[in-house]
């Protein structure tokens, strides 16, 4: 298990980022944790590179974990065994959301450099925290982050949608 720091516990409106570069790993460190909403609808969100450029993130689980742990004090990243019918490397992640709440996620890599990141049973606001970090500090370009959710798939959506390239989500 990889772990770093203690969880912060304030609200999303008070987030202040400190941006830095450590070797090839880009990261942002949140000085306070985002707000969580207990009453919000919770679904599973999936973030990935565009289907026609699936390896564009050039994912490396160690670099992803390192950047995540630097960005979110108190977060954890644990390497999982092979998952699913297609053997894949996986990383279980937990990010403190403040007030004792945690965002749980799973990063899977079924093929070298090809990946998806799941925010499990998350509100849209919680998933946006992860999406923003991926977009701004992990993906090589903001236009290379797409998402969908189990709710969208249940309602018949067959495509992923680009995460906004604007600074706020």
N, C-alpha and C positions, 0 to 999 in steps of 0.2 A: 504494500500500500504506500502511496505517495501522499503526503499531507503537508500543509503549510499554514502557520499562523492560527489565530483565533477568529471566530466569526465576528463581523461587525454587526451592528443592530440599529440602524436608523432607517430613514425612508428614502425612496427613489428620488423624490424632489431634492434631496440634499446630497446627491452623488457628485463627487468631484473626482475627476480622473487625473492620474499622473502617468503620462505616456513615456515609455522607454524602449530601448532595444537591447537585447542580450544575445549576442551572436546573431544567429539567423532567426531567433524566436522573437516575434513582435508581441508585446503585451501592454496591457493597461492595468493599473492597480486601482480598484475602487476604494476610496477612502471611507465610504459608508456603504452599507448594503441597501439594495432596492426594497421598496415596499412590497408586501404580499397582501393579497385580498382573499380571506378565508371563504367569502361568499361567491367568488368568481367561478364561472364554469371551467372545469378542468378537462383537458383533452391531451392527447399525445401529439406533439409537433415534430416534424421531421425536417431537418435542414441538410441540404446537399448541394453539390455543384450541378450545373445544368446537365441534363441527360446527354446532350451531344458533345459535352466536354467533361465527362465524369471524373477524369483524373486531374482536372485543373487545380485542385487544392493541393495536390502532391502531398497528401496527408502522411504525416509521421506521428504515430501515437505518442512517442516520447516528447516530441516538440509541442504537440497539442497539450499534453498533460502539464508540461513545464509552463507554458504560457497561461493556461487556465489557473494554475496554482499561484502564479505571480499576480494575476489580475484580480483574483477573489480570495482575500485572506480567509483562512478557515476552510477553504474548499478541499475536496479530496478527489483523487483519481486512482482507481484500482484496476489493474490488468485482470481481465476475465479470461476464462478458457474459451475454446472455440464454441461459437453459438450457431444455432439454426441448421437448416438442411444443407446450406452452402457453408462449409467451414470458413470462419472469418475471425480475424483478430478483433478483440473488443476491449473497451475501456469503460468502466462504470464511473460516472462522475457525480459529485454532490456539491452544490453551491449554496452557501448560506444566503437566505433572502431577508434576514432580519426578523425580529420577533419570535425567534425559535423555529421559523419555517425554513425548509430546504427545497431546492430544485434538484430533482434526481434526473439523471440522463444516462445515455448509453451512446458511445461512439463505436461504430462497427466498420471494419475494413475487409470486405469479402474478397477483394482483389488488391494487389499492390497499388497504393496511392489513391484508390477509389474508396470513398467513405460516405457515411451519413451520420448525422448527430441527432439523437432523439432527446427531446425534453419530455419526460414521462409524467403524465397526469399533472399538467401545468396550466396555470391561467395564461391568457394571452400576454399579460404584463410580465409575468415571470419568464416566459419563453422569449419575449422581446429582449430581455437582458442578455440571454445566451446568443440570440441572433445578432444583436448589435456587436458583441465581442467577436463573433466569427467574422462578420462583415468587415469590421474596422481593423481587426488586429490579427486574424489568422488567414483568411482567404487572401490570395494575392491581388484581388481586385474586388471592389464592392459589388460589381455586376455579376459576380460568380457565386452568389448565395441565393438559393431557391428554397422554398418551403411548401409544405402541405401539412394537413392534420388528419387524424383519424376521423374527425367529424366531417371534413370536406370529402374524404374518400367515401364515407358512409352515405353522403348525399349525392354521390355520383361523379364527383370531380375526378378527372383522369390525368390532369396535368399538375405540375408544381408551379408556383408563382414566385416571381423575383422578390426578394426582400428589398424594400425601398433603399435607394442609394443615398437618400438624404441622411443627415447626421442624426436626427431623432427618429425613434420608432415609437 
